[in-house]
Amino acid sequence: GYFVRYRKEQFFPSAPPGMPEKTQPEEFSSSLSLHSKYAGEPSTDQTPAPPLETDCFPPSVYAKAVRRVLSVYGDRILLKTENAGLPLLREAIARYLLRTRTISVLPDQIVIGSGAEQLYNLATILLGKDRLYAIEKPSYEKIRQIYKAQGLRFEELPLGNEGIPDEVLFKSHAEILHVTPYRSYPSGVTASAEKKQTYLSFARSRNAFILEDDFGSEFCRSRKPIETLFSMDGGERVLYINTFTKSISPAVRIGYMLLPESLAAAAAEKIGFVSCSVPVLEQYVLAQLLDSGSFERHLNRVRRRLHRGADSK
């Protein structure tokens, strides 16, 4: 056979004298590990996955819905849907809101988006970027960040114990009022029924619109559904935004916006061209969860756990 002997002086230096030899970058090692997973080789990564939050949707039920969608809809999951979202999902959301939240809305008034952040952007395009917006102080930080990034004029209105105080609200010259009536984050303030009427009176008197951010009211401990500004308004001046990020999982980036009938024509013109950014498969799966009752059973389980936790304190 043959034997090969390498001498150090026969190699070209990989770095100038005095500079330490380059080691393999961490991201390169990670990419090799990722490649081995896709190549069918066993991964050496034994790091356990982080535990799911107790409020997350059961993965087994979600997986069952995925299998059913694949078997029932087949190739249809590869077809592009309408820009406002899959009609099947918008119809399922409309039925769900009517039977659980007493919100009456037509599927054509529903716009599907990939979470609240995209829906904030669509709402500001629809309502206009030349208007003065008002947000709660404190409020969800991303609202302020998005408004600032878009170059919008906005003012922050401090919250009281039951919402924005009347004297603060009516001093504002805002044309768009962005509020979270139920457990505003991070303050936890919930607007009273009287305060909600005040918000609506403000909008009517100023010819203004209200953006209602309703990310957590499904988990209200009350037996009676929380009345929304959208349902109280009668479809005139309130745009309603909600997501499934909290009610199913942070990984499910699906939200929806309800449009008042008065903005239907403007919405078709100003945001009707924007393609839906949510994968069609995920929209079919969510429609299946809503129509099968799996989503409501999950909410009921979480509510019962919250009730038990409150009773034990």
C-alpha positions in Angstrom: 0.0 0.0 0.0 0.9 3.7 0.1 1.6 5.9 3.1 1.2 9.7 3.0 3.1 11.9 5.3 2.1 15.6 5.4 4.6 18.3 6.5 3.5 21.5 8.0 5.7 23.6 5.7 3.9 22.2 2.6 0.6 23.9 3.5 -0.5 27.4 2.7 -1.3 29.4 5.8 -5.1 30.0 6.2 -4.5 33.3 8.1 -1.8 35.9 8.2 0.9 35.4 10.8 -0.2 36.4 14.3 -3.9 35.9 13.5 -5.6 32.9 15.2 -6.8 30.1 13.0 -10.4 30.5 11.9 -12.8 28.2 13.7 -16.0 26.9 12.3 -18.7 29.5 12.9 -21.6 28.5 15.1 -24.2 29.3 12.5 -22.4 26.9 10.1 -22.6 24.1 12.6 -26.3 24.8 13.1 -26.9 24.7 9.3 -25.1 21.3 9.1 -27.3 20.0 11.9 -30.4 21.3 10.1 -29.2 19.8 6.8 -28.7 16.4 8.5 -32.3 16.4 9.6 -33.5 17.0 6.1 -31.1 14.4 4.7 -32.6 11.7 6.9 -29.6 11.4 9.2 -30.2 11.4 13.0 -29.8 14.7 14.6 -27.4 15.1 17.5 -29.5 17.9 19.0 -31.1 16.5 22.2 -32.4 19.8 23.5 -36.0 19.2 24.7 -38.7 21.4 23.2 -40.0 24.1 25.5 -43.2 23.1 27.3 -46.5 24.3 25.8 -48.4 26.9 27.8 -51.5 25.5 29.5 -53.8 27.8 27.4 -52.4 26.4 24.1 -54.7 24.3 21.9 -54.2 20.5 22.2 -51.7 19.5 19.4 -53.5 16.1 18.9 -56.8 17.8 18.1 -55.1 20.3 15.8 -53.3 17.4 14.0 -56.6 15.5 13.6 -58.1 18.7 11.9 -55.1 18.8 9.6 -55.5 15.2 8.5 -59.2 15.7 7.9 -58.6 18.8 5.8 -56.0 17.0 3.7 -58.4 14.1 3.1 -61.5 16.2 2.3 -60.1 19.2 0.4 -57.1 17.6 -1.4 -55.7 19.7 -4.2 -57.8 22.7 -3.2 -55.3 23.6 -0.5 -52.9 24.6 -3.3 -55.2 27.0 -4.9 -55.0 30.8 -4.3 -57.9 32.1 -2.3 -59.6 35.5 -2.4 -57.6 38.5 -1.2 -59.9 38.9 1.8 -59.3 35.3 2.8 -60.8 31.9 2.3 -64.6 32.2 1.9 -65.1 29.0 4.0 -63.1 30.5 6.9 -64.9 33.8 6.8 -68.3 32.0 6.8 -67.1 29.9 9.8 -66.0 33.0 11.7 -69.3 34.7 11.0 -71.2 31.7 12.4 -68.9 31.5 15.4 -69.3 35.2 16.3 -73.1 35.0 16.0 -73.6 32.0 18.2 -71.0 32.9 20.9 -70.5 36.7 20.8 -73.9 37.9 19.5 -72.0 39.7 16.7 -74.0 39.7 13.5 -71.7 40.2 10.5 -71.7 39.1 6.9 -68.7 37.1 5.5 -68.0 39.9 3.1 -67.3 42.2 6.0 -64.5 40.0 7.3 -60.8 40.3 6.2 -58.3 37.6 7.1 -54.7 38.6 8.0 -51.6 37.1 9.5 -52.0 38.5 13.0 -52.9 41.9 14.5 -49.8 43.6 13.1 -50.8 43.2 9.5 -54.4 44.1 10.3 -53.2 47.4 12.0 -51.5 48.2 8.7 -54.5 47.4 6.6 -56.8 49.4 8.9 -54.6 52.5 8.6 -54.4 52.2 4.8 -58.2 52.0 4.8 -58.8 54.9 7.3 -56.1 57.1 5.9 -52.6 58.1 7.0 -53.3 61.8 7.0 -55.6 61.6 10.0 -54.8 62.1 13.7 -54.9 58.8 15.7 -55.3 58.4 19.4 -54.1 55.3 21.4 -54.3 54.4 25.0 -51.4 55.1 27.4 -50.1 52.6 28.3 -51.0 50.3 25.4 -49.7 47.3 23.5 -46.2 48.5 22.5 -46.4 47.3 18.8 -49.4 49.6 18.2 -47.2 52.6 18.9 -44.2 51.1 17.0 -46.3 50.5 13.9 -47.9 53.9 13.9 -44.5 55.5 14.4 -42.9 53.4 11.6 -45.7 54.4 9.2 -45.2 58.1 10.0 -48.7 58.5 11.4 -49.6 61.4 13.6 -50.9 60.0 16.9 -51.4 61.1 20.5 -51.5 59.0 23.7 -54.5 59.3 26.0 -53.9 58.2 29.6 -56.1 55.4 31.0 -58.2 55.7 34.1 -59.8 52.9 36.1 -62.6 52.4 33.6 -61.0 53.5 30.4 -60.0 56.9 29.0 -61.5 59.7 31.2 -64.1 61.8 29.5 -62.3 65.1 30.1 -59.2 63.6 28.4 -61.1 62.0 25.5 -63.2 65.0 24.5 -60.1 67.3 24.6 -58.6 65.2 21.9 -58.8 66.1 18.3 -58.3 62.6 17.1 -60.2 61.2 14.1 -59.4 57.6 14.8 -59.6 56.1 18.4 -57.7 52.9 18.9 -58.8 51.2 22.1 -58.8 47.8 23.8 -62.0 47.8 25.9 -61.4 44.4 27.5 -58.3 44.1 29.7 -56.1 46.6 27.9 -52.5 45.4 27.8 -50.4 45.9 30.0 -52.6 47.8 32.4 -55.4 45.3 32.6 -58.1 48.1 32.5 -61.5 47.1 31.2 -63.9 49.8 30.0 -67.2 49.9 31.7 -70.5 49.7 29.7 -71.0 53.5 30.3 -67.4 54.1 29.0 -68.1 52.1 25.8 -71.1 54.3 25.1 -68.9 57.3 25.7 -66.5 56.1 23.1 -69.3 55.6 20.6 -70.7 59.1 21.4 -67.2 60.6 20.8 -67.0 58.8 17.4 -70.4 60.0 16.3 -69.9 63.6 17.4 -66.5 63.9 15.6 -67.4 61.9 12.5 -64.5 59.6 13.7 -63.9 55.9 13.6 -62.9 53.4 16.4 -60.4 50.6 16.1 -61.5 48.0 18.6 -58.7 45.6 19.6 -60.2 42.6 21.3 -57.4 40.0 21.8 -58.5 38.3 25.0 -62.3 38.6 25.7 -62.9 34.9 24.8 -61.3 34.1 28.2 -63.6 36.3 30.2 -64.8 34.6 33.4 -68.3 36.0 33.0 -71.0 33.6 31.8 -72.4 36.3 29.5 -70.4 37.2 26.4 -68.6 40.6 26.6 -70.5 43.1 24.6 -68.2 44.6 21.9 -68.2 48.2 20.6 -68.8 46.7 17.1 -72.1 45.0 18.2 -73.2 48.1 20.1 -72.4 50.4 17.2 -74.7 48.7 14.7 -72.1 48.6 11.9 -71.3 52.3 11.4 -68.0 53.5 12.9 -66.2 50.5 14.5 -63.6 48.3 13.0 -63.1 45.1 15.1 -59.8 43.2 15.3 -59.2 39.9 16.9 -56.7 37.0 16.5 -56.3 33.3 17.3 -52.8 33.9 18.7 -53.9 33.8 22.3 -56.8 31.5 22.0 -55.0 28.7 20.0 -51.3 29.3 20.0 -48.7 32.1 19.3 -47.5 30.0 16.3 -51.0 30.3 14.6 -50.6 33.7 12.9 -54.2 34.2 11.9 -56.4 37.2 12.7 -59.5 38.8 11.3 -60.9 42.3 11.0 -64.6 43.1 10.9 -65.5 46.1 8.7 -68.5 48.4 9.2 -71.0 48.4 6.3 -70.2 52.1 5.8 -66.6 51.2 4.8 -67.4 48.3 2.4 -66.9 50.3 -0.8 -63.8 52.1 0.5 -62.3 48.8 1.6 -62.8 47.2 -1.9 -60.9 50.2 -3.4 -58.1 50.8 -0.9 -57.2 47.3 0.5 -59.1 44.9 -1.8 -56.0 44.4 -3.9 -53.8 43.1 -1.0 -53.4 39.3 -1.2 -54.2 37.3 1.9 -50.9 36.4 3.6 -52.2 33.4 5.6 -51.4 29.9 4.0 -54.6 28.3 2.6 -54.0 25.1 4.5 -54.0 26.9 7.8 -57.3 28.7 6.8 -59.0 25.4 6.0 -57.7 23.9 9.3 -59.1 26.9 11.4 -62.4 26.6 9.6 -62.6 22.9 10.5 -61.8 23.7 14.2 -64.5 26.4 14.3 -67.2 24.3 12.6 -66.5 21.1 14.4 -66.8 22.7 17.8 -63.2 21.9 18.8 -62.3 25.5 19.2 -65.2 26.2 21.6 -64.5 23.1 23.6 -61.0 24.3 24.1 -62.2 27.7 25.2 -64.6 26.1 27.7 -61.7 24.0 29.2 -59.6 27.1 29.6 -62.4 29.1 31.2 -63.1 26.2 33.7 -59.5 26.2 34.7 -59.5 30.0 35.1 -62.7 29.7 37.3 -61.0 27.0 39.5 -58.0 29.2 39.8 -60.1 32.2 40.8 -62.1 30.1 43.3 -59.0 28.7 45.0 -57.6 32.2 45.8 
